[in-house]
Amino acid sequence: MASKRIVAVGGSDAGISAALRARELDPDSEVTVVVADAYPNFSICGIPYYVSGEVGHWSDLAHRTLADLKATGMQVRTDTLATAIDVPGKRLAARDADGRTEELPYDALIVGTGAVSVRPPIEGLTGPDALGPADGVHLLHSMGDTFAVMRTLAEQRPESAVVIGAGYIGLEMAEALTTRGMHVIQIEALPEVLPTVDPELGALVRTELDSHGVDVITGTQVSAITRAPSGDLLRVHATQSNGSTVTCDTALVLVVVGVRPDTTLAASAGAQLGVKGAIAVDEYMRTSLPDVYAAGDCVVTHHRQLGPTWLPLGTTAHKQGRIAGENALGGHRRFAGSLGTQVVKIFDVVAARTGLREHEAPAAGRGWTPATTASRPDDHKAYYPGATPIAIRVTADADSGLLLGAQLVGRLGAEVAKRVDTYATALFHGMSVDDISDLDLSYTPPLGSPWDAVQVAAQAWMNEHHLGVQRRMLGAF
């Protein structure tokens, strides 16, 4: 079989994973990656730790250096913008930093254009006079955004910052700026921080923020960002749910309220779009366009419980990119689907989730009767020093006992990330809550208990929702 010409658009997780997989499977393939900036294969997830100073140099955020990528035999076109796809002619139009244009022929094209920051309708963020990085107002989703933030920190030396948004990046950035010695005010429109978990768990995260001096204002909508009367500072105007107004003066405003899929390239070529405007793909990462694949934050996610959804995650992008790279060569590998497994560290607390929360389960259309049980098992045996409770919420179908999801919040060092992975594995294989007690999990007193915390929480769910069933079964004998 003749070697193929593979062109991948996007230098982040999906595009690079696709290119690496293609080169791995067919070393004779001609693989070209078109990267809009100068930073291929950089960890966007690591940006908060560079801002905090925990990562010493920005170049350390590279999963692989440009030289590493080129050593695989792929071509990497940095500072090159993909401008159009000629689907019938199987060519990608691109423009480099000097304005030169060319058309790259392909046998298969992989679109990994990712996502871009949402710019909310806040006065001062939109229009011809919108405030931007030069004024101390920043969005954050790329290395270019990161350098702009670092310039403000170096040149203005702000003593405070307002972070608008309390999702994963917002919380990580609140920690990063606090670590730098700044006073942080965090404003969230929803009633509690970290709205991807239940409010009871978000409240634990909020307590951690409070203990480190972060001023958290929830249930508050930012309406405008203006210049303060002094002219040297910015003023953030917001309204709380009770109608009272809030104003904050600061030299740095960080807007991190989410992202949206970047689909301009594929949509302009006629690709079908799906949930939330993301590129529609099948389980083989094929778009509606012949010989055009797509992967990562720009595409619809196949969720194992919900079906088609949109859930931008780095882990998912890596998997989808690898599959797109293999199938672009003629493979037939399926994306097994996501469960939305996520974890975040906020100071000395770790929060994680996988699968569905109780209010999300009806959207699956499976006829489930979701029920949730909260418990607080210790992370290891209480007689060994340092044991701390993990707040765990297990959600399952009250009728069948099928596990539907889990949420955890615990102290750093309590192995929260690995414990949520246990639930994620159980979900992947369609296990019941009762089955979790049968898992052969490791134990030593400094690290766990004979019944691990994930099993104790599962047993608590069984006792609350299925104890009667078990007793009736026993009574039948």
C-alpha beads as a LAMMPS data file, in Angstrom:
LAMMPS data file: protein, C-alpha beads

477 atoms
476 bonds

1 atom types
1 bond types

-500.0 500.0 xlo xhi
-500.0 500.0 ylo yhi
-500.0 500.0 zlo zhi

Masses

1 110.0

Atoms # bond

1 1 1 0.000 0.000 0.000
2 1 1 1.349 3.410 -0.947
3 1 1 2.180 5.709 1.956
4 1 1 -0.325 8.445 2.609
5 1 1 0.024 12.196 2.901
6 1 1 -1.495 13.187 6.229
7 1 1 -2.019 16.818 7.172
8 1 1 -3.056 17.725 10.718
9 1 1 -4.256 21.192 11.682
10 1 1 -3.531 22.197 15.261
11 1 1 -0.469 21.853 17.437
12 1 1 -2.132 20.936 20.703
13 1 1 -3.218 17.572 22.115
14 1 1 -5.379 16.233 19.270
15 1 1 -3.319 17.364 16.287
16 1 1 0.018 16.221 17.681
17 1 1 -1.396 12.912 18.960
18 1 1 -2.803 12.233 15.491
19 1 1 0.497 13.020 13.803
20 1 1 2.498 10.903 16.243
21 1 1 0.179 7.937 15.779
22 1 1 0.370 8.169 11.997
23 1 1 4.157 8.256 12.065
24 1 1 4.224 5.405 14.587
25 1 1 2.086 3.117 12.440
26 1 1 3.557 4.073 9.076
27 1 1 7.083 5.510 9.273
28 1 1 6.954 6.106 5.530
29 1 1 3.876 8.304 5.746
30 1 1 4.286 11.981 4.933
31 1 1 2.862 13.794 7.960
32 1 1 2.623 17.574 8.210
33 1 1 1.283 19.514 11.202
34 1 1 0.106 23.087 10.678
35 1 1 0.381 25.140 13.877
36 1 1 -1.052 28.656 14.118
37 1 1 1.471 29.806 16.742
38 1 1 5.040 28.971 17.699
39 1 1 4.190 26.570 20.527
40 1 1 3.397 23.046 19.333
41 1 1 2.564 20.388 21.924
42 1 1 2.469 22.766 24.893
43 1 1 0.426 21.894 27.981
44 1 1 -2.335 24.471 28.278
45 1 1 -3.357 22.707 31.498
46 1 1 0.023 23.627 32.976
47 1 1 -0.322 27.392 32.479
48 1 1 -1.483 28.164 36.058
49 1 1 1.639 26.494 37.435
50 1 1 3.901 28.619 35.265
51 1 1 2.038 31.751 36.382
52 1 1 2.434 30.714 40.030
53 1 1 6.171 30.145 39.579
54 1 1 5.995 26.426 40.345
55 1 1 7.040 25.701 36.745
56 1 1 10.260 27.628 36.322
57 1 1 10.254 28.415 32.601
58 1 1 7.534 28.516 29.981
59 1 1 9.447 26.108 27.753
60 1 1 9.040 23.433 30.444
61 1 1 5.339 23.288 29.512
62 1 1 6.182 21.526 26.241
63 1 1 5.178 17.858 26.250
64 1 1 7.798 17.497 23.520
65 1 1 10.140 20.059 22.015
66 1 1 9.916 21.067 18.376
67 1 1 13.120 19.097 17.817
68 1 1 11.537 16.026 19.418
69 1 1 8.554 16.266 17.083
70 1 1 10.688 16.726 13.990
71 1 1 12.838 13.770 15.047
72 1 1 9.829 11.512 14.484
73 1 1 9.928 12.458 10.812
74 1 1 6.899 14.728 10.783
75 1 1 6.986 18.235 9.343
76 1 1 5.866 20.961 11.729
77 1 1 4.810 24.279 10.189
78 1 1 4.739 26.761 13.079
79 1 1 3.290 30.288 12.825
80 1 1 1.182 29.024 9.937
81 1 1 -2.555 29.595 9.763
82 1 1 -4.815 27.113 7.976
83 1 1 -7.263 29.297 6.047
84 1 1 -9.408 26.988 3.900
85 1 1 -10.042 23.365 2.955
86 1 1 -10.512 22.487 -0.717
87 1 1 -12.478 19.283 -0.167
88 1 1 -12.827 18.156 -3.828
89 1 1 -9.193 19.010 -4.579
90 1 1 -7.969 17.573 -1.245
91 1 1 -5.805 20.592 -0.449
92 1 1 -5.364 22.746 2.635
93 1 1 -4.690 26.453 2.090
94 1 1 -2.296 27.956 4.632
95 1 1 -0.598 31.301 5.263
96 1 1 2.699 31.749 7.113
97 1 1 3.808 34.628 9.348
98 1 1 5.223 36.540 6.358
99 1 1 1.910 36.374 4.496
100 1 1 3.037 33.754 2.011
101 1 1 0.316 31.317 1.023
102 1 1 0.500 27.761 -0.216
103 1 1 -1.708 24.743 -0.689
104 1 1 -0.807 21.490 1.012
105 1 1 -2.099 18.360 -0.737
106 1 1 -3.428 15.564 1.471
107 1 1 -4.823 12.086 1.263
108 1 1 -6.394 12.554 4.685
109 1 1 -6.846 15.726 6.714
110 1 1 -7.223 15.885 10.500
111 1 1 -8.746 19.019 12.029
112 1 1 -7.689 19.682 15.608
113 1 1 -8.394 23.401 15.934
114 1 1 -9.417 23.118 19.586
115 1 1 -11.400 25.754 21.425
116 1 1 -11.213 29.474 22.066
117 1 1 -12.059 31.476 25.169
118 1 1 -15.609 32.673 25.613
119 1 1 -15.827 36.464 25.691
120 1 1 -18.941 37.160 27.776
121 1 1 -21.213 40.144 27.021
122 1 1 -19.632 42.374 29.652
123 1 1 -19.368 46.094 28.976
124 1 1 -15.712 46.849 28.381
125 1 1 -14.949 43.440 26.838
126 1 1 -16.663 43.989 23.501
127 1 1 -16.796 46.709 20.854
128 1 1 -14.132 48.897 19.264
129 1 1 -13.043 50.338 22.613
130 1 1 -12.831 46.998 24.389
131 1 1 -10.234 46.698 27.137
132 1 1 -7.501 44.165 26.532
133 1 1 -4.145 42.884 27.766
134 1 1 -2.498 46.307 27.495
135 1 1 -5.103 47.552 29.968
136 1 1 -4.686 44.606 32.327
137 1 1 -7.771 42.670 31.143
138 1 1 -7.001 39.111 30.051
139 1 1 -8.594 35.972 28.696
140 1 1 -6.496 32.842 29.128
141 1 1 -6.328 29.854 26.809
142 1 1 -3.044 29.957 24.890
143 1 1 0.655 30.574 25.344
144 1 1 0.183 34.024 23.814
145 1 1 -2.446 34.789 26.453
146 1 1 -0.052 33.521 29.113
147 1 1 2.786 35.786 28.029
148 1 1 0.410 38.751 28.067
149 1 1 -0.570 37.961 31.676
150 1 1 3.069 37.610 32.661
151 1 1 3.880 41.005 31.097
152 1 1 1.150 42.634 33.172
153 1 1 2.510 40.973 36.301
154 1 1 6.060 42.078 35.535
155 1 1 5.315 45.622 34.391
156 1 1 2.398 46.613 36.613
157 1 1 3.284 44.525 39.667
158 1 1 -0.372 44.411 40.704
159 1 1 -1.123 43.742 44.347
160 1 1 -4.580 42.359 43.598
161 1 1 -6.535 40.614 40.878
162 1 1 -10.157 39.893 40.045
163 1 1 -10.819 36.447 38.584
164 1 1 -14.176 36.214 36.817
165 1 1 -15.262 32.583 36.803
166 1 1 -14.750 29.791 39.347
167 1 1 -14.465 26.730 37.140
168 1 1 -11.306 24.647 36.857
169 1 1 -9.008 27.261 35.303
170 1 1 -10.480 30.080 37.368
171 1 1 -9.802 28.200 40.597
172 1 1 -6.306 27.195 39.528
173 1 1 -5.523 30.786 38.589
174 1 1 -6.883 32.066 41.905
175 1 1 -4.410 29.756 43.592
176 1 1 -1.586 30.750 41.232
177 1 1 -2.005 34.484 41.812
178 1 1 -2.382 33.985 45.565
179 1 1 0.824 31.953 45.541
180 1 1 2.513 34.984 43.960
181 1 1 1.457 37.033 46.983
182 1 1 -1.523 38.793 45.414
183 1 1 -4.943 39.395 46.924
184 1 1 -7.520 37.642 44.740
185 1 1 -11.219 38.380 44.451
186 1 1 -13.092 35.582 42.669
187 1 1 -16.527 36.266 41.191
188 1 1 -18.836 33.458 40.069
189 1 1 -22.303 33.915 38.550
190 1 1 -23.609 30.586 39.854
191 1 1 -24.484 29.955 43.509
192 1 1 -21.295 28.016 44.294
193 1 1 -17.733 27.618 43.040
194 1 1 -16.751 24.608 40.930
195 1 1 -20.253 24.100 39.530
196 1 1 -19.255 20.808 37.893
197 1 1 -19.744 19.142 41.300
198 1 1 -22.705 19.281 43.671
199 1 1 -22.986 22.472 45.761
200 1 1 -22.219 20.554 48.965
201 1 1 -18.788 19.704 47.558
202 1 1 -18.283 23.093 45.944
203 1 1 -18.760 24.575 49.413
204 1 1 -15.753 22.567 50.652
205 1 1 -13.653 24.076 47.866
206 1 1 -14.925 27.529 48.778
207 1 1 -13.845 26.989 52.380
208 1 1 -10.352 26.157 51.138
209 1 1 -10.259 29.346 49.069
210 1 1 -11.412 31.364 52.090
211 1 1 -8.696 29.825 54.271
212 1 1 -6.036 31.058 51.848
213 1 1 -7.351 34.607 51.715
214 1 1 -9.284 34.471 48.438
215 1 1 -12.420 36.638 48.613
216 1 1 -15.131 34.562 46.950
217 1 1 -18.301 36.238 45.690
218 1 1 -20.861 33.810 44.271
219 1 1 -24.297 34.357 42.751
220 1 1 -22.924 37.527 41.204
221 1 1 -23.020 38.657 37.574
222 1 1 -20.328 40.982 36.265
223 1 1 -21.863 43.691 34.089
224 1 1 -18.952 45.981 33.216
225 1 1 -15.229 46.586 33.458
226 1 1 -14.234 50.252 33.350
227 1 1 -11.395 52.505 34.296
228 1 1 -11.469 53.522 37.965
229 1 1 -11.688 57.297 38.575
230 1 1 -7.972 57.401 39.400
231 1 1 -7.189 56.045 35.936
232 1 1 -4.483 53.732 37.271
233 1 1 -6.820 50.891 38.158
234 1 1 -9.683 48.953 36.631
235 1 1 -13.117 48.816 38.209
236 1 1 -15.249 45.672 38.003
237 1 1 -18.993 46.270 38.343
238 1 1 -21.239 43.359 39.363
239 1 1 -24.725 42.636 40.666
240 1 1 -25.570 39.986 43.235
241 1 1 -28.633 37.763 43.055
242 1 1 -30.335 39.861 45.753
243 1 1 -29.923 42.975 43.607
244 1 1 -27.107 44.589 45.556
245 1 1 -24.140 45.914 43.611
246 1 1 -20.472 45.121 44.027
247 1 1 -17.480 47.082 42.735
248 1 1 -13.842 46.010 42.887
249 1 1 -10.792 48.078 41.943
250 1 1 -7.750 46.188 40.690
251 1 1 -4.888 46.354 38.191
252 1 1 -5.500 42.861 36.776
253 1 1 -8.735 41.239 35.604
254 1 1 -8.749 37.648 34.424
255 1 1 -11.842 36.445 32.546
256 1 1 -12.088 32.645 32.545
257 1 1 -15.731 31.720 32.036
258 1 1 -15.270 28.819 29.641
259 1 1 -14.457 28.009 26.037
260 1 1 -16.307 27.291 22.810
261 1 1 -15.289 25.007 19.927
262 1 1 -13.218 26.618 17.180
263 1 1 -14.951 25.300 14.072
264 1 1 -14.468 28.090 11.530
265 1 1 -12.098 26.147 9.275
266 1 1 -14.206 22.992 9.080
267 1 1 -17.576 24.766 8.986
268 1 1 -16.461 27.002 6.115
269 1 1 -15.655 23.844 4.151
270 1 1 -19.160 22.529 4.746
271 1 1 -18.593 20.190 7.684
272 1 1 -21.731 19.316 9.613
273 1 1 -21.877 20.769 13.127
274 1 1 -23.526 19.179 16.155
275 1 1 -23.948 19.746 19.882
276 1 1 -22.999 23.275 20.990
277 1 1 -21.768 24.035 17.480
278 1 1 -18.928 21.508 17.662
279 1 1 -17.891 19.536 14.579
280 1 1 -20.022 16.408 14.206
281 1 1 -17.906 13.252 14.075
282 1 1 -18.690 9.558 14.294
283 1 1 -16.938 7.114 16.617
284 1 1 -14.118 6.810 14.082
285 1 1 -13.533 10.595 14.217
286 1 1 -14.797 11.027 10.637
287 1 1 -16.499 14.299 9.773
288 1 1 -19.236 14.654 7.159
289 1 1 -16.532 15.634 4.639
290 1 1 -14.767 12.857 2.697
291 1 1 -11.266 12.042 3.995
292 1 1 -11.515 14.732 6.681
293 1 1 -11.251 13.703 10.319
294 1 1 -11.478 15.872 13.411
295 1 1 -10.580 15.451 17.074
296 1 1 -10.218 17.309 20.346
297 1 1 -12.011 20.302 21.806
298 1 1 -13.484 21.317 18.443
299 1 1 -15.581 18.154 18.038
300 1 1 -18.673 16.534 19.505
301 1 1 -17.804 14.070 22.264
302 1 1 -19.286 10.588 22.318
303 1 1 -20.203 10.110 25.978
304 1 1 -20.692 6.529 27.134
305 1 1 -23.787 7.456 29.144
306 1 1 -25.219 10.533 27.426
307 1 1 -24.392 9.880 23.784
308 1 1 -23.343 12.911 21.685
309 1 1 -22.337 15.872 23.844
310 1 1 -19.516 18.408 23.990
311 1 1 -16.980 18.028 26.751
312 1 1 -13.558 19.602 26.143
313 1 1 -10.909 17.652 28.064
314 1 1 -7.218 17.117 27.388
315 1 1 -7.428 13.397 28.073
316 1 1 -10.234 13.028 25.545
317 1 1 -8.366 15.086 22.947
318 1 1 -5.300 12.843 23.217
319 1 1 -7.403 9.697 22.734
320 1 1 -9.431 11.126 19.850
321 1 1 -6.317 12.420 18.101
322 1 1 -4.626 9.046 18.321
323 1 1 -7.691 7.377 16.819
324 1 1 -7.966 9.979 14.045
325 1 1 -4.293 9.469 13.155
326 1 1 -4.732 5.716 12.931
327 1 1 -7.939 5.867 10.898
328 1 1 -6.511 8.489 8.547
329 1 1 -4.079 5.773 7.480
330 1 1 -6.935 3.378 6.760
331 1 1 -7.496 1.961 10.247
332 1 1 -10.870 1.192 11.792
333 1 1 -10.453 2.023 15.462
334 1 1 -13.382 3.377 17.503
335 1 1 -13.320 6.044 20.172
336 1 1 -14.660 4.155 23.174
337 1 1 -16.268 7.246 24.622
338 1 1 -15.803 9.632 27.521
339 1 1 -17.165 9.609 31.058
340 1 1 -16.131 13.181 31.793
341 1 1 -13.590 12.135 34.406
342 1 1 -11.968 15.274 35.806
343 1 1 -9.805 16.315 38.740
344 1 1 -8.526 19.661 40.013
345 1 1 -6.242 20.786 42.842
346 1 1 -7.093 23.970 44.736
347 1 1 -4.407 24.752 47.314
348 1 1 -4.471 21.681 49.614
349 1 1 -7.786 20.251 48.417
350 1 1 -8.487 17.973 45.441
351 1 1 -11.908 17.710 43.796
352 1 1 -12.862 15.088 41.211
353 1 1 -15.831 13.655 39.392
354 1 1 -16.697 10.985 36.860
355 1 1 -19.913 9.953 35.168
356 1 1 -23.207 11.660 35.962
357 1 1 -24.558 13.727 38.813
358 1 1 -28.118 13.022 39.909
359 1 1 -29.714 15.878 37.966
360 1 1 -27.767 14.937 34.806
361 1 1 -28.883 11.315 34.620
362 1 1 -32.385 11.874 33.131
363 1 1 -30.794 13.404 30.009
364 1 1 -29.426 9.962 29.131
365 1 1 -32.981 8.782 28.385
366 1 1 -32.349 5.347 29.904
367 1 1 -35.242 5.372 32.357
368 1 1 -32.916 5.480 35.343
369 1 1 -34.124 6.539 38.781
370 1 1 -30.991 8.276 40.043
371 1 1 -30.253 8.426 43.754
372 1 1 -27.245 9.832 45.582
373 1 1 -25.648 8.978 48.917
374 1 1 -23.067 11.146 50.675
375 1 1 -20.414 9.682 52.970
376 1 1 -17.089 10.715 54.509
377 1 1 -14.770 7.711 54.831
378 1 1 -11.183 8.264 55.945
379 1 1 -8.448 8.102 53.338
380 1 1 -6.529 5.568 55.470
381 1 1 -6.744 3.820 58.825
382 1 1 -7.503 6.329 61.569
383 1 1 -4.881 4.927 63.940
384 1 1 -2.114 5.859 61.489
385 1 1 -1.332 9.593 61.839
386 1 1 -2.718 12.035 59.300
387 1 1 -5.957 10.313 58.330
388 1 1 -8.433 12.741 56.730
389 1 1 -12.000 12.240 55.497
390 1 1 -12.883 12.205 51.803
391 1 1 -16.328 13.608 50.996
392 1 1 -17.764 11.177 48.446
393 1 1 -21.116 11.341 46.673
394 1 1 -22.107 8.162 44.821
395 1 1 -24.957 8.290 42.293
396 1 1 -26.612 5.146 40.973
397 1 1 -29.888 3.826 39.606
398 1 1 -32.139 3.082 42.578
399 1 1 -33.869 0.255 40.712
400 1 1 -30.955 -1.750 39.311
401 1 1 -28.067 -0.518 41.457
402 1 1 -26.101 0.427 38.317
403 1 1 -23.343 2.910 39.143
404 1 1 -23.933 6.235 37.366
405 1 1 -21.326 8.563 38.783
406 1 1 -19.171 9.675 41.693
407 1 1 -17.809 12.928 43.089
408 1 1 -15.003 13.297 45.617
409 1 1 -13.342 16.106 47.577
410 1 1 -10.418 15.414 49.884
411 1 1 -7.103 16.700 51.097
412 1 1 -4.038 16.703 48.886
413 1 1 -2.333 13.372 49.511
414 1 1 -5.593 11.473 50.011
415 1 1 -5.257 9.839 46.569
416 1 1 -8.478 11.474 45.343
417 1 1 -7.351 11.335 41.705
418 1 1 -6.670 7.607 41.791
419 1 1 -9.859 6.901 43.714
420 1 1 -12.009 8.678 41.149
421 1 1 -10.214 6.553 38.559
422 1 1 -11.497 3.441 40.349
423 1 1 -15.054 4.697 39.940
424 1 1 -14.329 5.655 36.317
425 1 1 -13.099 2.133 35.583
426 1 1 -16.192 0.662 37.197
427 1 1 -18.388 2.966 35.106
428 1 1 -16.537 2.068 31.917
429 1 1 -17.320 -1.593 32.476
430 1 1 -20.943 -1.070 33.509
431 1 1 -20.552 -2.291 37.083
432 1 1 -23.178 -2.014 39.786
433 1 1 -22.500 -0.245 43.066
434 1 1 -22.552 -3.614 44.826
435 1 1 -19.862 -4.934 42.457
436 1 1 -17.423 -2.317 43.770
437 1 1 -17.175 -4.209 47.075
438 1 1 -15.789 -7.179 45.142
439 1 1 -12.843 -5.246 43.713
440 1 1 -9.462 -6.446 44.959
441 1 1 -7.935 -3.115 45.981
442 1 1 -4.608 -2.566 47.706
443 1 1 -4.283 -1.933 51.440
444 1 1 -1.715 -0.785 53.947
445 1 1 -2.627 1.339 57.019
446 1 1 -0.741 4.499 55.938
447 1 1 -2.536 4.542 52.556
448 1 1 -5.903 2.870 52.911
449 1 1 -8.148 0.457 54.772
450 1 1 -9.217 -3.162 54.242
451 1 1 -12.348 -1.660 52.724
452 1 1 -11.062 1.242 50.624
453 1 1 -12.826 4.595 50.826
454 1 1 -14.428 4.003 47.401
455 1 1 -15.889 0.739 48.712
456 1 1 -17.082 2.245 51.994
457 1 1 -18.931 4.933 50.015
458 1 1 -20.422 2.279 47.730
459 1 1 -21.597 0.273 50.727
460 1 1 -23.173 3.410 52.194
461 1 1 -25.171 3.789 48.967
462 1 1 -26.256 0.149 49.141
463 1 1 -27.314 0.512 52.765
464 1 1 -29.417 3.576 51.991
465 1 1 -31.041 2.432 48.765
466 1 1 -30.848 -1.378 48.519
467 1 1 -30.691 -2.669 52.086
468 1 1 -34.366 -3.605 51.989
469 1 1 -33.851 -5.529 48.776
470 1 1 -30.934 -7.444 50.275
471 1 1 -32.927 -8.295 53.392
472 1 1 -35.832 -9.566 51.325
473 1 1 -33.450 -11.729 49.341
474 1 1 -32.021 -13.185 52.530
475 1 1 -35.513 -13.808 53.868
476 1 1 -36.308 -15.907 50.824
477 1 1 -33.830 -18.569 51.926

Bonds

1 1 1 2
2 1 2 3
3 1 3 4
4 1 4 5
5 1 5 6
6 1 6 7
7 1 7 8
8 1 8 9
9 1 9 10
10 1 10 11
11 1 11 12
12 1 12 13
13 1 13 14
14 1 14 15
15 1 15 16
16 1 16 17
17 1 17 18
18 1 18 19
19 1 19 20
20 1 20 21
21 1 21 22
22 1 22 23
23 1 23 24
24 1 24 25
25 1 25 26
26 1 26 27
27 1 27 28
28 1 28 29
29 1 29 30
30 1 30 31
31 1 31 32
32 1 32 33
33 1 33 34
34 1 34 35
35 1 35 36
36 1 36 37
37 1 37 38
38 1 38 39
39 1 39 40
40 1 40 41
41 1 41 42
42 1 42 43
43 1 43 44
44 1 44 45
45 1 45 46
46 1 46 47
47 1 47 48
48 1 48 49
49 1 49 50
50 1 50 51
51 1 51 52
52 1 52 53
53 1 53 54
54 1 54 55
55 1 55 56
56 1 56 57
57 1 57 58
58 1 58 59
59 1 59 60
60 1 60 61
61 1 61 62
62 1 62 63
63 1 63 64
64 1 64 65
65 1 65 66
66 1 66 67
67 1 67 68
68 1 68 69
69 1 69 70
70 1 70 71
71 1 71 72
72 1 72 73
73 1 73 74
74 1 74 75
75 1 75 76
76 1 76 77
77 1 77 78
78 1 78 79
79 1 79 80
80 1 80 81
81 1 81 82
82 1 82 83
83 1 83 84
84 1 84 85
85 1 85 86
86 1 86 87
87 1 87 88
88 1 88 89
89 1 89 90
90 1 90 91
91 1 91 92
92 1 92 93
93 1 93 94
94 1 94 95
95 1 95 96
96 1 96 97
97 1 97 98
98 1 98 99
99 1 99 100
100 1 100 101
101 1 101 102
102 1 102 103
103 1 103 104
104 1 104 105
105 1 105 106
106 1 106 107
107 1 107 108
108 1 108 109
109 1 109 110
110 1 110 111
111 1 111 112
112 1 112 113
113 1 113 114
114 1 114 115
115 1 115 116
116 1 116 117
117 1 117 118
118 1 118 119
119 1 119 120
120 1 120 121
121 1 121 122
122 1 122 123
123 1 123 124
124 1 124 125
125 1 125 126
126 1 126 127
127 1 127 128
128 1 128 129
129 1 129 130
130 1 130 131
131 1 131 132
132 1 132 133
133 1 133 134
134 1 134 135
135 1 135 136
136 1 136 137
137 1 137 138
138 1 138 139
139 1 139 140
140 1 140 141
141 1 141 142
142 1 142 143
143 1 143 144
144 1 144 145
145 1 145 146
146 1 146 147
147 1 147 148
148 1 148 149
149 1 149 150
150 1 150 151
151 1 151 152
152 1 152 153
153 1 153 154
154 1 154 155
155 1 155 156
156 1 156 157
157 1 157 158
158 1 158 159
159 1 159 160
160 1 160 161
161 1 161 162
162 1 162 163
163 1 163 164
164 1 164 165
165 1 165 166
166 1 166 167
167 1 167 168
168 1 168 169
169 1 169 170
170 1 170 171
171 1 171 172
172 1 172 173
173 1 173 174
174 1 174 175
175 1 175 176
176 1 176 177
177 1 177 178
178 1 178 179
179 1 179 180
180 1 180 181
181 1 181 182
182 1 182 183
183 1 183 184
184 1 184 185
185 1 185 186
186 1 186 187
187 1 187 188
188 1 188 189
189 1 189 190
190 1 190 191
191 1 191 192
192 1 192 193
193 1 193 194
194 1 194 195
195 1 195 196
196 1 196 197
197 1 197 198
198 1 198 199
199 1 199 200
200 1 200 201
201 1 201 202
202 1 202 203
203 1 203 204
204 1 204 205
205 1 205 206
206 1 206 207
207 1 207 208
208 1 208 209
209 1 209 210
210 1 210 211
211 1 211 212
212 1 212 213
213 1 213 214
214 1 214 215
215 1 215 216
216 1 216 217
217 1 217 218
218 1 218 219
219 1 219 220
220 1 220 221
221 1 221 222
222 1 222 223
223 1 223 224
224 1 224 225
225 1 225 226
226 1 226 227
227 1 227 228
228 1 228 229
229 1 229 230
230 1 230 231
231 1 231 232
232 1 232 233
233 1 233 234
234 1 234 235
235 1 235 236
236 1 236 237
237 1 237 238
238 1 238 239
239 1 239 240
240 1 240 241
241 1 241 242
242 1 242 243
243 1 243 244
244 1 244 245
245 1 245 246
246 1 246 247
247 1 247 248
248 1 248 249
249 1 249 250
250 1 250 251
251 1 251 252
252 1 252 253
253 1 253 254
254 1 254 255
255 1 255 256
256 1 256 257
257 1 257 258
258 1 258 259
259 1 259 260
260 1 260 261
261 1 261 262
262 1 262 263
263 1 263 264
264 1 264 265
265 1 265 266
266 1 266 267
267 1 267 268
268 1 268 269
269 1 269 270
270 1 270 271
271 1 271 272
272 1 272 273
273 1 273 274
274 1 274 275
275 1 275 276
276 1 276 277
277 1 277 278
278 1 278 279
279 1 279 280
280 1 280 281
281 1 281 282
282 1 282 283
283 1 283 284
284 1 284 285
285 1 285 286
286 1 286 287
287 1 287 288
288 1 288 289
289 1 289 290
290 1 290 291
291 1 291 292
292 1 292 293
293 1 293 294
294 1 294 295
295 1 295 296
296 1 296 297
297 1 297 298
298 1 298 299
299 1 299 300
300 1 300 301
301 1 301 302
302 1 302 303
303 1 303 304
304 1 304 305
305 1 305 306
306 1 306 307
307 1 307 308
308 1 308 309
309 1 309 310
310 1 310 311
311 1 311 312
312 1 312 313
313 1 313 314
314 1 314 315
315 1 315 316
316 1 316 317
317 1 317 318
318 1 318 319
319 1 319 320
320 1 320 321
321 1 321 322
322 1 322 323
323 1 323 324
324 1 324 325
325 1 325 326
326 1 326 327
327 1 327 328
328 1 328 329
329 1 329 330
330 1 330 331
331 1 331 332
332 1 332 333
333 1 333 334
334 1 334 335
335 1 335 336
336 1 336 337
337 1 337 338
338 1 338 339
339 1 339 340
340 1 340 341
341 1 341 342
342 1 342 343
343 1 343 344
344 1 344 345
345 1 345 346
346 1 346 347
347 1 347 348
348 1 348 349
349 1 349 350
350 1 350 351
351 1 351 352
352 1 352 353
353 1 353 354
354 1 354 355
355 1 355 356
356 1 356 357
357 1 357 358
358 1 358 359
359 1 359 360
360 1 360 361
361 1 361 362
362 1 362 363
363 1 363 364
364 1 364 365
365 1 365 366
366 1 366 367
367 1 367 368
368 1 368 369
369 1 369 370
370 1 370 371
371 1 371 372
372 1 372 373
373 1 373 374
374 1 374 375
375 1 375 376
376 1 376 377
377 1 377 378
378 1 378 379
379 1 379 380
380 1 380 381
381 1 381 382
382 1 382 383
383 1 383 384
384 1 384 385
385 1 385 386
386 1 386 387
387 1 387 388
388 1 388 389
389 1 389 390
390 1 390 391
391 1 391 392
392 1 392 393
393 1 393 394
394 1 394 395
395 1 395 396
396 1 396 397
397 1 397 398
398 1 398 399
399 1 399 400
400 1 400 401
401 1 401 402
402 1 402 403
403 1 403 404
404 1 404 405
405 1 405 406
406 1 406 407
407 1 407 408
408 1 408 409
409 1 409 410
410 1 410 411
411 1 411 412
412 1 412 413
413 1 413 414
414 1 414 415
415 1 415 416
416 1 416 417
417 1 417 418
418 1 418 419
419 1 419 420
420 1 420 421
421 1 421 422
422 1 422 423
423 1 423 424
424 1 424 425
425 1 425 426
426 1 426 427
427 1 427 428
428 1 428 429
429 1 429 430
430 1 430 431
431 1 431 432
432 1 432 433
433 1 433 434
434 1 434 435
435 1 435 436
436 1 436 437
437 1 437 438
438 1 438 439
439 1 439 440
440 1 440 441
441 1 441 442
442 1 442 443
443 1 443 444
444 1 444 445
445 1 445 446
446 1 446 447
447 1 447 448
448 1 448 449
449 1 449 450
450 1 450 451
451 1 451 452
452 1 452 453
453 1 453 454
454 1 454 455
455 1 455 456
456 1 456 457
457 1 457 458
458 1 458 459
459 1 459 460
460 1 460 461
461 1 461 462
462 1 462 463
463 1 463 464
464 1 464 465
465 1 465 466
466 1 466 467
467 1 467 468
468 1 468 469
469 1 469 470
470 1 470 471
471 1 471 472
472 1 472 473
473 1 473 474
474 1 474 475
475 1 475 476
476 1 476 477
